[in-house]
């Protein structure tokens, strides 16, 4: 077999542990701790002079396999698996920043991340300044002597803005800053931020990586020196992923490529339909030529993903009417599921933001986010159509 295996092969054939039973599928290692051969083995294990597992809060064969797969997919040196996506976001910042440090973040971020930046990190005197995705020419004006990290999602949640990762990578290197990219919407199958200069990549594995709405999980991967700091923080504070969730997510990665390809096929058809419906005022999808960052998306992504954002008529009431009218699609705040999911961010995922903050990132009252699933696209389109027709 070739030394350089392909994405799908690594996802399926990366297997770190088997028992003596010769099982084909990796077993579950549902244990809180591990035993040692003798006192010297115990000492060497705790001193990290030898490889091996000590305690599942530190490492576990299932979490190690999951992390190894993500590292291969992203081109990363090392990683750490967290209990949730937000645990990965918080754990990364908490591990790398000290009191008085400064974060430069894209303005368009997930609602809970915004809350972390504005309400939690300031308790430890860690400040955040937002920059506009479409105005990177002013980016360097925002850098201070205390700036340590650049953070961004791309595509963003829920407005699907696309950041120029290569340009951010150049700026980060120029100013010796750590570039952290949330790659949740794209997955490593569609986009690899490390190739464009990112130092760390974060995923909410709860979304497309799981793909079936079953378990929570998060992961941060990147350079080994930064991951070492994250690991030391996490082993002492305890936000680690459970072995069962790691086992589930590792199995999910085996079908990531085929699932995401089908998600994208379906999303493209739904986006094309939305462009033509008279109750829709705007459609945002990274691979639509009408998207403001279409050329950037084509440069750094292989396909457009499964999420579409669209603006319906009649603002808040129109959005609520659409949400109430769907019959097949699920009303939920999750995304990346086999099931198509719709939500109105102004009333759900970004409801804690002020109206001013929402409008600053184009989250209008009538914005709908649809995570296109794996049902037949004709059925999804029919349901969306009848819900939109109720607005006419």
Rosetta blueprint (number, residue, H / E / L):
1 X L
2 X L
3 X L
4 X L
5 X L
6 X L
7 X H
8 X H
9 X H
10 X H
11 X H
12 X H
13 X H
14 X L
15 X L
16 X L
17 X L
18 X L
19 X L
20 X L
21 X L
22 X L
23 X L
24 X L
25 X L
26 X L
27 X L
28 X L
29 X L
30 X L
31 X L
32 X L
33 X E
34 X L
35 X L
36 X L
37 X L
38 X L
39 X H
40 X H
41 X H
42 X H
43 X H
44 X H
45 X H
46 X H
47 X L
48 X L
49 X L
50 X L
51 X L
52 X L
53 X L
54 X L
55 X E
56 X L
57 X L
58 X L
59 X L
60 X L
61 X H
62 X H
63 X H
64 X H
65 X H
66 X H
67 X H
68 X H
69 X H
70 X H
71 X H
72 X H
73 X H
74 X H
75 X L
76 X L
77 X L
78 X E
79 X E
80 X E
81 X E
82 X E
83 X L
84 X L
85 X H
86 X H
87 X H
88 X H
89 X H
90 X H
91 X H
92 X H
93 X H
94 X H
95 X H
96 X H
97 X L
98 X L
99 X L
100 X L
101 X L
102 X E
103 X E
104 X E
105 X E
106 X E
107 X L
108 X L
109 X L
110 X L
111 X H
112 X H
113 X H
114 X H
115 X H
116 X H
117 X H
118 X H
119 X H
120 X H
121 X H
122 X H
123 X H
124 X H
125 X L
126 X L
127 X E
128 X E
129 X E
130 X E
131 X E
132 X L
133 X L
134 X L
135 X L
136 X H
137 X H
138 X H
139 X H
140 X H
141 X H
142 X H
143 X L
144 X L
145 X L
146 X L
147 X E
148 X E
149 X E
150 X E
151 X E
152 X E
153 X E
154 X L
155 X L
156 X L
157 X L
158 X L
159 X L
160 X L
161 X L
162 X L
163 X L
164 X L
165 X H
166 X H
167 X H
168 X H
169 X H
170 X H
171 X H
172 X H
173 X H
174 X H
175 X L
176 X L
177 X L
178 X E
179 X E
180 X E
181 X E
182 X E
183 X L
184 X L
185 X L
186 X L
187 X H
188 X H
189 X H
190 X H
191 X L
192 X L
193 X H
194 X H
195 X H
196 X H
197 X L
198 X L
199 X L
200 X E
201 X E
202 X E
203 X E
204 X E
205 X L
206 X L
207 X L
208 X L
209 X L
210 X L
211 X L
212 X L
213 X L
214 X L
215 X L
216 X L
217 X L
218 X E
219 X E
220 X E
221 X E
222 X E
223 X L
224 X H
225 X H
226 X H
227 X H
228 X H
229 X H
230 X H
231 X H
232 X H
233 X H
234 X H
235 X H
236 X H
237 X H
238 X L
239 X L
240 X E
241 X L
242 X L
243 X H
244 X H
245 X H
246 X H
247 X H
248 X H
249 X H
250 X H
251 X H
252 X H
253 X H
254 X L
255 X L
256 X H
257 X H
258 X H
259 X H
260 X H
261 X H
262 X H
263 X H
264 X H
265 X H
266 X H
267 X H
268 X H
269 X H
270 X H
271 X H
272 X H
273 X H
274 X H
275 X H
276 X H
277 X L
278 X L
279 X L
280 X E
281 X E
282 X E
283 X E
284 X E
285 X L
286 X L
287 X L
288 X L
289 X L
290 X L
291 X L
292 X L
293 X L
294 X H
295 X H
296 X H
297 X H
298 X H
299 X H
300 X H
301 X L
302 X L
303 X L
304 X L
305 X L
306 X L
307 X E
308 X E
309 X E
310 X E
311 X E
312 X E
313 X L
314 X L
315 X H
316 X H
317 X H
318 X H
319 X H
320 X H
321 X H
322 X H
323 X H
324 X H
325 X H
326 X L
327 X L
328 X L
329 X L
330 X E
331 X E
332 X L
333 X L
334 X L
335 X L
336 X L
337 X L
338 X L
339 X L
340 X L
341 X E
342 X E
343 X E
344 X L
345 X H
346 X H
347 X H
348 X L
349 X L
350 X L
351 X L
352 X L
353 X L
354 X L
355 X H
356 X H
357 X H
358 X H
359 X H
360 X H
361 X L
362 X L
363 X L
364 X L
365 X L
366 X L
367 X E
368 X E
369 X E
370 X E
371 X E
372 X L
373 X L
374 X L
375 X L
376 X L
377 X H
378 X H
379 X H
380 X H
381 X H
382 X H
383 X H
384 X H
385 X H
386 X H
387 X H
388 X H
389 X H
390 X L
391 X L
392 X L
